[in-house]
Amino acid sequence: MNDIVYIFNNERFFLWCGSYGKKNKYFLFDTEKGDIFRLNATSFKMLSLFNGEKTVMEILNILLSQYSVSKEKLERDFYELVKVWIKKEILIERRKNNGRDESD
């Protein structure tokens, strides 16, 4: 999984961040099913990093440099979330096809 590149599925999902009162709010919208998921700032940041260019390990290293948490805890939490996001098709694997990048 570490060397795989995933991209956020922006054909089906929409990330939103906005202010409400004095607090920022973070949401993930599923435009097919109409579901709305409330996110925290960290999960919003994680999903935002899946741009189809960085591997899972590169994203993890970025997060490790930005957050003051043990490597073991961040790895465990990060990989759990990534597995859920892949299963729910929030993240799509980016594959090479005849030398061109393509998303499934």
N, C-alpha and C positions, 0 to 999 in steps of 0.2 A: 504494500500500500504506500510506503514512503516515497517511492519513485514515480508514482502515478500522478498525473495532472488532472484535476477536476475543474469544472467550470460551473458557476452558479446558473441554474436553469431559469434564466430570465424570460423564457417563453411562457412559462407556467406560473412562476413566482415573482413577487415584487417585494423588495426591501424598502422600508420607510422609516425615517427618523425625523422627529419634529419636536418642538417645544410645546408643552402644555403647562401653563402656569410658569413655575420656575424650574421645572424638571424636563429633561429630555425623555421622550418615549420612543420605543423601538418596536417595530412590528414586521412580521412576515405574512404576506397575503398569498393564498393559493387561489389563483384566478379561475382555475377549473372547478374546484369543489366549493369555493366560497368560504373556505376556512381562514381564520385570522389567528395568528400566533403572536403572543406578546414575547418579546425577547429582552434580554438584558444587554447592556452595552458591550460586554465581552463577546457574547454569541453573535451580535450584530457585526462586530469587528471581524470575527472569524469568518463569517459568511462573505463579508465584503472582500476578503483577501482571495477568495476562489475566483480568479479572473481568467482561468484557462492558460496561464503562463507559468505559474509557480507549482512545484510539486508539493505534496502533503508535507514532506520534511522541511522544505523551505518555509512554508507557512508556519509550521510548528516553531522553527527557529526564530522567526519574526516575533511570534507571540512570547517566546521565552525571553527575548530581549526587551519586551515592553511591559511585562508583568512581573511583580515581585511575589512569586509563588514557587514552590519546589518543582523541579523538573518532573518528578514522578507524578505529582498531582495534576499538573497541567497536561502531561502526556495522556494520562488515564482519562481525564475529562474530555480532552480534545478528540481522542480516538473514539470514544463512546459517541460523541456528537456526530462525528464524521460518518460513522457507520449508520446512524439513524438517518442522517441527511441523504446518504446514498440510497438507503432502502426506500425513503419517501420520494425519491427522484428530485430532491432539492439540488443535489449535486450530480452532475453527469460527467462520466469519464471522457476525457479528450483523447482521441486516438489518432494515430498517423495512418494515412491511406495514400499510397503512392507518393510519399514524400510531402503530402499536404496534411495540415492539421484539420481534423473534423471532430465534431461532437456527435454523439449518437442521436 
